[in-house]
Amino acid sequence: MEETMNPQLRSMLRGYEQQLLSARRLARLRVKMRLAEGEPPHDPDPEIKRRAYVEKVARELYESLIYTGSDNPMVEEIRRELGKSVGQELLFTYPPGEQLRFVGRGPQGSQPLSEDAQKQTRFALWRITRQLVHQSMLDKPPPLGSR
């Protein structure tokens, strides 16, 4: 059967096999290095990788979607939680040449938050974003066959 395979397919399969062999060698090398350092041979706790992934997703939400005013359900939930945390509805503004500014919307109209409140709101925004991303990753959908 190998004679009937075209050269391009054979070349692709050979490249794939080399990648698999390289991956196995790297895995064995990682185990040897971990053992030499006195660590358990298996990869570290998957929670560390999960935490890094949560941080990455939260940072993407924080830096782009929230600031651009996306109507993504996660962004809307973050905005709601932030409003609850601060005690009023917040607007996001971008004065020219400045960073994001929060404006509180209350009974007296829209009022920019003080510098201290701006800083606290940024910390709250980051904390809430991380918490909601973490929680959304814990809520796993049911398996397809169980619906």
C-alpha positions in Angstrom: 0.0 0.0 0.0 2.9 2.3 0.7 3.8 2.2 -3.0 0.5 3.7 -3.9 0.8 6.7 -1.5 1.8 9.9 -3.2 5.1 11.4 -2.1 3.4 14.4 -0.5 1.3 12.2 1.8 4.3 10.1 2.7 6.3 13.2 3.5 3.5 14.6 5.7 3.2 11.3 7.6 7.0 11.1 8.1 6.9 14.7 9.5 4.0 13.8 11.8 5.9 10.7 13.1 9.0 12.9 13.8 6.8 15.3 15.8 5.4 12.5 17.8 8.9 11.1 18.5 10.1 14.6 19.5 7.2 15.1 21.9 7.9 11.7 23.5 11.6 12.6 23.9 10.7 16.0 25.4 8.3 14.3 27.9 11.0 11.8 29.0 13.5 14.7 29.3 11.0 16.7 31.5 10.5 13.6 33.7 14.3 13.2 34.1 14.8 16.9 34.8 12.1 16.8 37.5 13.6 13.7 39.1 17.1 15.3 39.1 15.6 18.3 40.9 14.1 16.1 43.5 10.5 16.7 42.4 7.8 14.2 41.6 8.1 12.9 38.0 4.6 13.9 37.0 3.6 17.4 35.9 2.8 19.8 38.6 -0.7 20.3 40.0 -3.1 21.1 37.1 -4.5 23.8 39.3 -1.5 25.9 38.5 -2.1 25.7 34.8 -5.8 26.4 35.4 -5.0 29.5 37.4 -2.8 30.8 34.7 -5.6 30.2 32.1 -8.1 32.0 34.3 -5.7 34.9 34.6 -5.2 35.0 30.8 -9.0 34.9 30.0 -9.7 37.5 32.8 -6.9 39.8 31.4 -8.4 39.6 27.9 -11.9 40.5 29.3 -10.4 43.2 31.4 -8.3 44.8 28.7 -10.5 44.6 25.7 -14.1 43.5 26.0 -15.0 45.5 29.2 -13.4 48.7 27.9 -14.9 48.4 24.4 -18.4 48.2 25.7 -19.1 44.7 24.4 -22.5 43.3 25.1 -21.0 39.9 25.8 -23.0 38.2 28.7 -19.9 37.8 30.8 -19.1 41.5 30.4 -22.6 42.4 31.4 -22.4 40.2 34.5 -19.0 41.8 35.4 -20.5 45.3 35.0 -23.5 44.4 37.2 -21.3 42.9 39.9 -19.0 46.0 39.8 -22.0 48.3 40.2 -23.2 46.2 43.2 -19.7 46.4 44.7 -19.4 50.1 44.2 -23.0 50.8 45.1 -24.0 52.6 41.9 -24.2 52.1 38.2 -20.9 53.0 36.5 -20.1 54.3 33.1 -16.7 53.8 31.5 -15.2 56.9 29.8 -12.0 57.4 27.9 -10.8 61.0 28.0 -8.3 61.8 25.2 -4.8 61.0 26.3 -5.9 59.4 29.6 -6.7 55.9 30.8 -10.1 54.5 31.6 -12.2 56.7 34.0 -15.2 55.6 35.9 -18.2 57.9 36.2 -20.9 57.1 38.7 -24.5 57.4 37.7 -26.7 58.4 40.6 -29.8 60.4 41.5 -27.9 63.7 41.1 -26.7 62.7 37.6 -23.4 61.5 36.4 -20.4 62.3 38.5 -16.8 61.3 38.0 -15.4 59.2 40.9 -12.6 60.6 43.0 -9.0 59.5 42.3 -9.1 57.1 45.3 -12.4 55.7 44.2 -11.1 55.3 40.7 -8.2 53.2 42.0 -10.5 51.1 44.3 -12.9 50.5 41.4 -10.1 49.3 39.2 -9.0 46.8 41.8 -12.7 45.7 42.3 -13.1 45.4 38.5 -10.0 43.1 38.3 -11.1 41.0 41.3 -14.6 40.6 40.0 -13.4 39.7 36.5 -11.1 37.0 37.9 -13.8 35.6 40.2 -16.4 35.4 37.5 -14.0 33.8 35.0 -13.0 31.3 37.7 -16.6 30.5 38.5 -17.6 30.1 34.9 -14.8 27.6 34.4 -16.0 25.6 37.3 -19.6 25.4 35.9 -19.1 22.7 33.4 -21.9 21.9 31.0 -23.4 18.4 31.3 -22.1 15.7 29.0 -23.8 15.7 25.6 -25.5 12.3 26.2 -27.1 13.3 29.5 -29.4 16.0 28.1 
